[in-house]
Amino acid sequence: MKRWMPLVFFVLMTHLGQAWALSDAYKHNIYPVERQKPVDSVLKVKVGDQAPDFTLRAVSGKTVSLRHFIGKKNVVLSFVPAAWTPVCSDQWPGYNIVKDLFDENQAILIGITVDNIPTLYSWTRQMGDLWFEVLSDFWPHGAVASQYGILRSDGTAERAIIIIDRKGVIRYIDVHDINERPPLEIMIQQLEKIR
């Protein structure tokens, strides 16, 4: 058994406890969504491709480009469909608990969604401090999601994890069921392969 598996179990249980403890005000702000078709896009990249570069504004006020990490860190892109929705509001705070696993694998996490900065600012403040940059792919709307081939016909991004190595090569792609969080243990396994 991998040494991190007990930690993943602990993280999931801890995170579930935190989710149940959220304030009623926060819970009432989460937009209820119906189950949606998992895949409604066509990937434009594949494992082994050079990752398309991009530059987006972050909630922090910074401008973040993928090229800034090439040669320095492995990069995990976490695309989520929309702010203030149930699964997205659960997925990103969970990464706070496992920051050390990203550090151990010389990886940086970048969150991307098609929402605008004011919306992302409000949403991320409600989720608590996130250790990673959250980027707005709002204008031109969904340009980065489209570049990677994960922009849905309704204007939101697919729920996707894309792992890029220090050379800028895509090493793993998971366009996940939009209704579920991608498994953390698989992401960590993939990072360990390229560490």
N, C-alpha and C positions, 0 to 999 in steps of 0.2 A: 504494500500500500504506500502510495506517495506520501511524503512527509507533510504536504500541505492539505491533504484531504480532511483530517480532523479540524483544521482551521476553517476550511470551506463550510463544513457542517456547523461549526460554531458561529461563523459569520451569518449563515442563513438563519439560524435560530435567533441570533441577536437582532438581526435586521427585522425579522418578523415581529419580534417583541417591540422594536422601535416603531414599526408601522402601525401596530395596534394602539400604541400610545400617542399617536399624532392627535393634535388638538381637533376638536369638532369643527372649529372655524376652517382649518386647513382641509379637512376631509370634505367639507361642504363646498370648497372651491374647486375640487377635482371634477372635471367635466365627464359625465358618464358616456361611454362610447359602446356601441354595439360591437359584437365580434365581426371582424372584417376578414375578407379574403387575404390569406397570408402573402401572396406574391402577385403584384400588379405592375411589374416593371421588367425590363430586360437588361441584365448586367452588360456593361460596356468594358469591363476589366476582367482579368482572370489571374489566378495564381501564376506567378512567374513574370507578370507584366511589371514594368516600371510604373509606380503609382503616379497618377496625374497630380501635379502640384496645384496648390490653391492658396489663396490669401483671403482670410475672413476676419471680421471684427469679433472680438470677444466681449463677453459681459463685463470683464475686468477693465475694459477700455483699451486693451492692447490690440494690435493687429497681429494675427498669427498666420504664418506660412508653413506649409509642410516642409519646404526646403530648409528651414531653420534647424530641423532635427536630423536631417540626413548626415550620416557620418558620426552622429553623437548618440542617438537613442533609437531603440525600436519604438514604433508608434502604433497605438491601438486607436483606430477611429471608431467611435460609438455613435452611429446615426440612430436617432429616435424620431418617431413620427410627429409628435406634437407636445408642446408644453401643456401642463395642467390636465394630463390624462392619466389614468390609473397605473398602467404598467410602466410608463416612462417616469412617473413620479416615484416609483419604487425602485427602478433599475439603477439610476445614477447615484442616489444616496448610498446604496449598497457598496459601491466602489470605494467609498471613504474608509470602510472598515478594513479593506485589503490593500491599501496603498503600499504597504511593505512588500507585497508580492510583485507589484509592478516595479518597485525599486530594485528588488533582488534580480529581476530579469531585465534590468537596464531599459525599462519601457516607460513611456509617457502615454497618458490617456488624453484623448481630445474628444469632447462631446460636441456633436453637431446636430442642429435641427433647423427647420425652415422658418421658425418663428422670428419675430423682430426683437431687437435688443431690449426695449422696455418690457415686453412680455417675459423674455428670458430672465431679466433682472428680477422682476417680481417673483417669478416661479422659483428661481434658484435660491432666493432669500428665504422663501418659505420652506424649502427642503433642508436648509442649513448650509453651512460653508462646505463647498465642494473643493477638493484639492486640485482638481484639473480644470483646464480652460473649457468654457462652454462657448461655442461659436455660433453666430447667426448666419445662416445661408438664405437670408430673407430676400436680398436684392443683388443682382437679378435673381428673381425668386427660384430657389432650388437649383442654382447653377452648379454647385459642387455635387449635390445628389444626382443631378442629371449627368454630369461628367462621369460619374462612377456607374451610372445606369441603375440607380435605386430610387428615382423620383416616381412616385405613384401618380396615376391619372387624376387623383383628387388633390394634387398639389402638396401632399405630405411625402416625407421620405419613408422608405421601408425601415424596419428595425434591422439594423445590420452592424456586424462587427467586421472590420477589415484590419488585419495586422500587416504592418509594413516593417521590413528589417532596416538596419542602419544604412544599407546601400540604396534604399528607396524602392526595393522590390516587394511586391505583394506576396505574402507567404501564406495567408489564410483569409478566406471569405466565408461569412455566415450571414446569408439573408434569411433572417429568422421569422418564424410565425409572429406576426405583428401583435398578437394577443398574449405573448409569453416573453419572459426575460431570457436572453441567451444564457446557457449554462456557464457559470464562472469557471468551473473546473476544466472545461474544454479550452477556454481562452488561456488559462494558465499553462495547460499542457502545451499549447501551440507556442506560447512565449518561451517556455523552457527549451523547446526544440531549436530556437534560433538564438538563445542566449549565448 
